[in-house]
């Protein structure tokens, strides 16, 4: 097996394009990396997810073709095989393709499936990482993902997978002091609550849900495991959200965008 090459190579056929898998970050255009910006400006085709903000798409080149291949958990979605085919088709036609993903492409981004398709087609590629939602969201509430004396590790989980609600090591997570960043956890909130309580988790464990992290319409719900499903339902959150189990916002970071339990009562 040849060593991975992170940049386009001269030995590829001149008629073949190149694919850059690019992280768009959490939504704030100022959190886009310079490397991602340069890739967008040079792209012939940008194949982007639903969660990529419109402000970031404006950085695409004037002649770039924008293709929306959005996915929504338990909702309308572009089939992954169709996304793979579109990436390969445009690259085979000689285009420099940016596959633009919200957050970081290596975190719940189906990156491996798309790389496999590109490699099978003999197309060169590289990855440009982005700021993932967990980093942006935890900064929003003034906390750290890890803390000495509290948790020496953090779990990055998904609320659902291809088979439905995702199962995890709930017994380990239910221990006091554990912290988890749960992606796509809104619709599975009651399932998560039930699994954790069943394995002994304290109902008073803090839980924070951040909607549209880093964006102008960002909102923060500060709640507990015991009231998570009802408070989340009452909040009316309808945008992408990340759930932190075991973390509450620092008081200094409370703002008008924070929805407390008292306000929901």
Secondary structure, 3 states (H helix, E strand, C coil): CCCCCCCCCCCCCCCCCEEEEEECECCCHHHCCHHHHHHHHHCCEEEECCCCCHHHHCCCCCCCEEEECCCCCCCCCCCHHHHHHHHHHHHHCCCEEEEEECECCCCCCCHHHHHHHHHHCCCEEEEECCCCHHHHHHHHCCCCCCECCCECCCEEEECEECCEECCCCHHHHCCCCCCEEEECCCCCHHHHHHHHHHCCCCCCCEEEEEECCCCCCCEEEEEEHHHHHHHHHHHCCCCCEEEEECCCCCHHHCCCCEECHHHHC
